[in-house]
Amino acid sequence: MMLFNEHHDVRTTLTLDEDVANRVQAEARRSGRPFKVVVNELLRAGLSQSRRGQRAEPFQVEAVNFGGLRPGLSLDNIAALLEEVEGPQRR
């Protein structure tokens, strides 16, 4: 029994945005690999990444209560609050 990956080339026309084509061509020149190989590698990596992104858990932030403000301070005017807490030379 022979185990191997059999690749069948599929010929298709693909229109790339100019900036994308330039980046792929630059990578092909940099790496010395054919344009076709670089396009296929980038597509495989992108498709693999998009599948991983679908399984990711939603990002959640857990709130932490640091206690209330000192008496006399208010969140209604952030500039005044910063000046009160950090001083007038805060910048």
C-alpha positions in Angstrom: 0.0 0.0 0.0 1.5 3.4 -1.0 0.7 6.4 1.1 1.2 9.8 -0.5 -0.6 13.0 -1.1 -1.7 13.3 -4.7 -2.0 16.8 -5.9 -4.0 17.6 -9.0 -3.4 21.0 -10.6 -6.5 23.0 -11.4 -6.0 25.7 -13.9 -8.0 28.9 -13.1 -7.8 32.6 -13.7 -7.4 34.7 -10.6 -7.4 38.5 -10.6 -5.3 39.9 -7.8 -5.3 43.4 -6.5 -2.1 45.2 -7.5 -0.7 45.5 -4.0 -1.3 41.7 -3.3 0.3 40.7 -6.6 3.3 42.9 -5.8 3.7 41.3 -2.3 3.4 37.8 -3.8 6.0 38.6 -6.5 8.3 40.1 -3.9 8.0 37.0 -1.8 8.7 34.7 -4.8 11.8 36.7 -5.7 13.0 36.8 -2.0 12.5 33.1 -1.5 13.5 31.9 -5.0 10.3 29.9 -5.2 7.9 30.1 -8.2 5.0 32.5 -8.0 2.5 29.6 -8.2 4.1 27.9 -5.2 4.0 31.1 -3.1 0.4 31.7 -4.0 -0.6 28.2 -3.0 1.3 28.4 0.3 -0.2 31.7 1.2 -3.7 30.5 0.3 -3.2 27.3 2.4 -1.9 29.4 5.4 -4.8 31.8 5.1 -7.4 29.1 4.8 -5.9 27.2 7.8 -5.9 30.4 9.9 -9.5 31.2 9.0 -10.6 27.8 10.2 -8.8 28.3 13.5 -10.4 31.7 14.0 -13.8 30.2 13.8 -13.2 27.9 16.7 -11.8 30.6 19.0 -13.6 31.4 22.2 -15.1 34.9 22.3 -12.9 37.4 24.0 -14.3 38.3 27.5 -13.1 40.9 30.0 -13.6 40.3 33.6 -14.3 43.4 35.6 -12.4 44.0 38.8 -13.7 46.4 41.5 -10.9 48.6 42.7 -13.2 50.3 45.1 -14.8 53.7 44.9 -13.2 57.1 44.2 -11.8 59.1 47.1 -14.3 61.6 48.5 -14.5 64.7 46.4 -13.3 63.1 43.1 -15.7 62.6 40.2 -15.5 60.8 36.8 -17.7 63.5 35.2 -14.7 65.6 34.3 -11.7 63.4 33.4 -9.3 66.3 32.8 -10.1 67.7 36.3 -9.7 64.2 37.8 -6.3 63.7 36.2 -5.1 67.1 37.4 -6.3 66.4 40.9 -4.7 62.9 41.0 -1.5 63.5 38.9 -1.0 67.2 39.3 -1.0 70.0 36.8 2.3 68.9 35.2 1.0 65.4 34.2 2.1 65.7 30.6 
